[in-house]
């Protein structure tokens, strides 16, 4: 991952010097005045998405009925790239412990968006979770197309391995079961970043699955692909929308650009008896600081500063999520990768490293390695 970060920094610097924007094809201007009116699908379709920073979203969409155990269980899956093997393994280990609940609401950002549909549907899909990350680990180590990026290409890497993993995670059967869960009152949300609007977007995947849209499987896969589209690393996803009869497309990228975990800005006060609600956060990354000696070069300074910036964005998001839950009396639990676990030095991780992280997550899930914070 450090190698990829170095390449990204070099590409951005070279692109600035080359004035590469002149080589990139120009998109038509978006109708800024209509951004809030843009919709996916016909007007007769139920609303399928919301602004992620709008308090009215959570106020209207956390009215969830308790499950068969009398509780409301929320699961939030963070981004983290191939570190998502930790979250996948954790869910499988949690199942094996016999203590994993059925979740009423599951949310996912970036790699968490790939895991989220299978997490909602329960332990019967644990084998599929393992297959998804095996699929990513078996992809050949991609070579960055630096020259194309310098001259205006939107990405350095081919997203084909990610597309294959998403297709494995969400097929017609999974989509049908997500729709059934939605009709039963359970919810599945995925976050992207609308880069044109510069705002987070929450997609109601269950509502899409339950809709009559003819291309809903493709739409769900594109949304999840967008949620994983790290800018300049993978291509952004253009999603067709309509606003007051005007058709255009929006540019969506990694949900982690705006939120490392999907937040509920309106709180958790509509879950019936809040004291019976539990929020579980699986953070596919390292929360704690990782001290090391930084050398006095521009490359090393940037290489250290950017991950630090992202780490503290994640910590701020987690603090906001925890405080929101605490104010509503929702019990908050989090698990994350410890700083002592060795970091992968490639984007997709070697099969050996990935297996180690998956197994570590599985063992942690069996033990119930939660930090309880209220």
C-alpha positions in Angstrom: 0.0 0.0 0.0 2.9 2.4 0.7 4.2 1.7 -2.8 0.8 2.7 -4.3 0.7 5.8 -2.2 4.2 6.9 -3.5 3.1 6.3 -7.1 -0.1 8.3 -6.5 1.9 11.2 -5.1 4.2 11.2 -8.1 1.3 11.0 -10.5 -0.4 14.0 -8.9 2.8 16.0 -9.0 3.5 15.1 -12.6 0.0 15.8 -13.6 0.1 19.2 -12.1 3.3 20.0 -14.0 1.9 18.6 -17.2 -1.4 20.5 -17.0 -3.1 17.1 -17.7 -6.6 18.5 -17.4 -6.2 19.7 -21.0 -6.0 16.0 -22.2 -9.0 14.7 -20.3 -12.4 14.6 -22.0 -14.7 17.3 -20.7 -17.9 16.3 -19.0 -21.0 18.4 -19.6 -21.7 20.8 -16.8 -24.1 19.5 -14.2 -27.3 21.6 -13.5 -26.2 22.9 -10.1 -29.6 24.3 -9.3 -31.2 20.8 -9.7 -28.7 18.8 -7.6 -31.2 18.3 -4.8 -33.9 17.2 -7.2 -31.9 14.5 -9.0 -33.4 11.0 -8.8 -32.6 7.5 -10.0 -35.5 5.8 -11.7 -38.9 7.1 -12.5 -40.8 9.5 -10.2 -43.2 6.7 -9.2 -40.3 4.8 -7.6 -39.8 5.0 -3.9 -37.0 7.2 -2.8 -33.8 5.2 -3.2 -31.1 7.5 -1.7 -30.5 10.4 0.7 -27.9 13.0 1.5 -25.7 11.4 4.2 -25.2 14.7 6.0 -28.9 15.4 6.3 -30.3 14.8 9.9 -33.7 14.1 8.4 -32.3 10.9 6.9 -31.7 9.2 10.2 -34.8 10.7 11.8 -37.0 9.0 9.2 -35.0 5.8 8.6 -34.1 4.5 12.0 -37.7 3.6 12.9 -36.9 -0.1 13.0 -38.9 -2.9 14.6 -37.0 -5.1 17.1 -35.9 -8.5 16.0 -37.1 -11.9 17.3 -34.8 -11.4 20.3 -36.6 -8.1 21.3 -33.6 -6.0 20.4 -32.6 -3.7 17.5 -29.1 -4.5 16.3 -27.1 -2.2 14.0 -23.9 -3.2 12.2 -21.6 -0.6 10.6 -18.8 -1.8 8.4 -16.0 0.7 7.6 -13.8 1.1 4.6 -10.2 -0.1 4.5 -9.4 -1.7 1.2 -8.1 -5.3 1.5 -8.2 -4.8 5.3 -11.8 -5.8 4.8 -10.6 -9.4 5.2 -10.5 -8.6 8.9 -14.2 -7.7 8.9 -15.1 -10.8 6.8 -13.2 -13.1 9.1 -14.7 -11.4 12.2 -18.2 -12.0 11.0 -17.5 -15.7 10.3 -15.8 -16.1 13.7 -18.8 -14.3 15.4 -21.1 -16.8 13.7 -19.0 -19.7 15.0 -19.2 -18.4 18.5 -23.0 -18.7 18.4 -23.5 -15.1 19.6 -23.9 -13.2 16.3 -27.3 -11.6 16.2 -29.6 -11.0 13.2 -29.1 -7.4 12.3 -32.0 -5.0 11.7 -29.8 -2.4 10.0 -26.5 -2.9 8.2 -24.4 -0.1 6.7 -21.3 -0.3 4.6 -18.7 2.1 3.2 -16.0 1.2 0.6 -14.9 -2.4 1.2 -17.6 -2.5 3.9 -20.1 -2.0 1.1 -19.0 -5.3 -0.5 -19.4 -7.2 2.8 -22.7 -5.5 3.9 -25.3 -7.5 1.8 -23.9 -10.8 2.9 -23.7 -9.6 6.5 -27.4 -8.6 6.4 -28.4 -12.1 5.2 -26.6 -13.9 8.0 -24.3 -16.8 8.6 -25.5 -18.9 5.7 -23.4 -16.6 3.5 -20.2 -16.8 5.6 -18.7 -19.1 2.9 -19.4 -16.5 0.3 -17.6 -13.9 2.4 -14.5 -16.0 2.3 -14.7 -16.5 -1.4 -15.0 -12.7 -2.0 -11.7 -12.1 -0.4 -10.0 -15.1 -1.9 -11.1 -13.7 -5.3 -9.3 -10.4 -4.5 -6.2 -12.1 -3.2 -5.9 -14.3 -6.3 -5.9 -11.3 -8.6 -2.5 -10.6 -10.1 -0.6 -7.8 -8.5 -1.8 -4.9 -10.6 0.7 -2.5 -12.3 -0.1 1.2 -12.1 -0.6 2.8 -15.5 1.3 6.0 -14.5 1.7 7.5 -17.9 -2.0 7.3 -18.7 -2.8 8.9 -15.4 -0.4 11.8 -16.0 -2.1 12.5 -19.3 -5.6 12.7 -17.9 -6.8 9.1 -17.4 -9.1 9.0 -14.3 -7.3 6.0 -12.7 -4.1 4.2 -12.5 -5.5 0.7 -11.9 -8.1 -1.5 -13.6 -11.0 -2.2 -11.3 -11.8 -5.6 -12.8 -10.8 -7.5 -9.6 -13.1 -5.4 -7.6 -16.0 -5.9 -10.1 -15.5 -9.6 -9.9 -15.6 -9.5 -6.1 -18.8 -7.4 -6.2 -20.5 -9.8 -8.7 -19.6 -12.7 -6.3 -21.1 -10.8 -3.3 -24.3 -9.6 -5.0 -26.1 -11.9 -7.5 -29.8 -12.3 -8.3 -30.4 -14.6 -5.4 -28.7 -12.2 -2.9 -30.7 -9.3 -4.3 -33.9 -11.2 -4.0 -33.2 -12.0 -0.3 -32.2 -8.4 0.4 -35.6 -7.3 -1.1 -37.4 -9.8 1.2 -35.5 -8.5 4.2 -36.5 -5.0 3.3 -40.1 -5.9 3.1 -39.7 -7.4 6.6 -38.5 -4.1 7.9 -34.8 -4.6 7.9 -32.5 -2.1 6.2 -29.3 -2.1 4.1 -27.5 1.2 3.4 -24.3 1.8 1.3 -22.4 5.1 1.3 -20.8 6.9 -1.7 -19.4 10.4 -2.2 -21.1 12.5 -4.9 -17.9 14.3 -6.0 -19.9 16.9 -8.1 -22.0 17.9 -5.1 -19.1 17.4 -2.6 -21.5 15.5 -0.3 -22.0 12.0 1.1 -24.9 9.9 -0.3 -26.7 7.1 1.4 -28.2 4.5 -0.9 -31.2 2.4 0.3 -30.1 -0.9 -1.2 -33.1 -2.8 0.1 -35.4 -0.3 -1.5 -33.6 -0.7 -4.8 -33.7 -4.5 -4.5 -37.4 -4.3 -3.8 -38.1 -1.9 -6.7 -39.4 -2.6 -10.2 -36.3 -1.1 -11.8 -35.3 -3.4 -14.7 -31.6 -2.9 -14.2 -31.6 -3.0 -10.4 -28.9 -5.6 -10.1 -26.5 -3.6 -12.3 -27.4 -0.4 -10.3 -26.6 -2.0 -7.0 -23.3 -3.4 -8.3 -22.4 0.1 -9.7 -23.2 1.7 -6.4 -21.0 -0.7 -4.5 -18.2 -0.2 -7.1 -18.6 3.6 -6.6 -18.3 3.1 -2.9 -14.9 1.4 -3.4 -13.6 3.8 -6.1 -10.6 5.4 -4.4 -10.0 8.6 -6.5 -7.0 8.4 -8.9 -6.5 4.7 -8.0 -9.8 3.4 -9.5 -12.1 5.1 -12.0 -15.1 7.0 -10.6 -18.6 5.7 -11.4 -21.0 7.9 -13.4 -24.6 7.3 -12.4 -27.4 8.5 -14.6 -30.0 10.7 -13.0 -33.0 12.8 -13.9 -34.0 16.2 -12.4 -37.1 18.0 -13.6 -36.8 16.4 -17.0 -33.1 17.1 -17.3 -31.0 13.9 -17.7 -27.3 14.0 -16.8 -24.8 11.9 -14.8 -23.2 12.3 -11.4 -19.7 11.3 -10.5 -19.6 9.0 -7.5 -16.4 7.9 -5.7 -15.3 6.1 -2.5 -17.6 6.7 0.4 -14.5 7.0 2.5 -13.7 10.4 1.0 -16.4 11.9 3.1 -17.0 9.3 5.9 -14.9 6.4 7.0 -18.0 4.9 8.6 -21.6 5.7 7.5 -22.9 8.2 10.1 -26.5 8.6 11.3 -26.6 12.4 11.7 -30.2 12.5 13.0 -29.4 10.1 15.9 -30.9 6.8 17.1 -34.0 7.9 18.8 -36.6 6.2 16.6 -35.8 2.6 17.5 -38.5 2.0 20.1 -36.9 1.2 23.4 -33.4 2.7 22.8 -32.0 0.8 25.8 -32.5 -2.5 23.9 -30.6 -1.2 20.8 -27.0 -2.2 20.1 -24.6 -0.7 17.6 -21.6 -2.9 16.5 -18.8 -1.2 14.4 -16.3 -3.4 12.6 -13.5 -1.0 11.6 -11.3 -2.5 8.9 -8.3 -0.5 9.8 -6.0 0.5 12.7 -7.4 3.1 15.1 -4.4 3.6 17.3 -1.4 5.6 16.5 1.6 3.6 15.0 4.8 5.4 15.9 7.7 5.3 13.4 10.7 7.4 12.4 9.9 9.7 9.4 12.8 10.7 7.2 13.3 14.3 6.1 12.1 14.1 2.4 9.1 15.4 0.7 8.0 11.9 -0.4 8.3 10.5 3.1 6.5 13.5 4.6 3.5 13.1 2.3 3.6 9.4 2.6 3.2 9.7 6.3 0.9 12.7 6.4 -1.9 11.4 4.1 -2.5 8.2 6.0 -2.4 10.2 9.2 -5.1 12.5 7.8 -7.3 9.6 6.9 -6.7 7.9 10.3 -7.9 10.9 12.1 -10.9 11.4 9.8 -11.8 7.8 10.8 -11.3 8.5 14.5 -13.4 11.7 14.3 -16.2 9.7 12.5 -16.0 7.0 15.1 -16.2 9.5 17.9 -19.2 11.2 16.3 -20.9 7.8 15.9 -20.2 6.8 19.5 -21.4 10.1 20.9 -24.6 9.9 18.8 -25.3 6.4 20.1 -24.5 7.3 23.6 -26.9 10.3 23.6 -29.7 7.9 22.5 -28.9 5.2 25.0 -27.7 2.8 22.3 -25.0 0.4 23.4 -21.8 1.0 21.3 -19.2 -1.7 20.6 -16.2 -1.5 18.2 -13.5 -3.8 17.0 -10.5 -2.8 14.9 -7.2 -4.2 13.6 -4.5 -3.8 16.2 -1.5 -1.7 15.4 0.7 -4.8 16.0 -0.7 -6.6 13.0 1.8 -6.4 10.1 0.7 -4.1 7.2 0.5 -5.4 3.6 2.9 -3.8 1.2 0.6 -4.3 -1.9 -2.8 -3.1 -2.8 -4.6 -6.5 -2.8 -2.3 -8.2 -0.4 -0.5 -11.5 -1.0 -2.7 -14.6 -0.5 -0.6 -15.5 2.6 -1.0 -12.1 4.2 -4.7 -12.0 3.4 -5.2 -15.5 4.9 -3.4 -14.3 8.1 -5.6 -11.3 8.4 -8.8 -13.2 7.7 -7.8 -15.8 10.3 -7.0 -13.1 12.8 -10.4 -11.6 12.3 -12.0 -15.0 12.6 -10.2 -15.7 15.9 -11.2 -12.3 17.2 -14.8 -12.8 16.2 -14.9 -16.1 18.1 -13.5 -14.5 21.2 -15.9 -11.5 20.9 -13.1 -8.9 20.9 -15.2 -5.8 21.4 -14.3 -2.5 23.0 -17.6 -1.7 24.8 -18.1 2.1 25.1 -21.5 2.6 26.6 
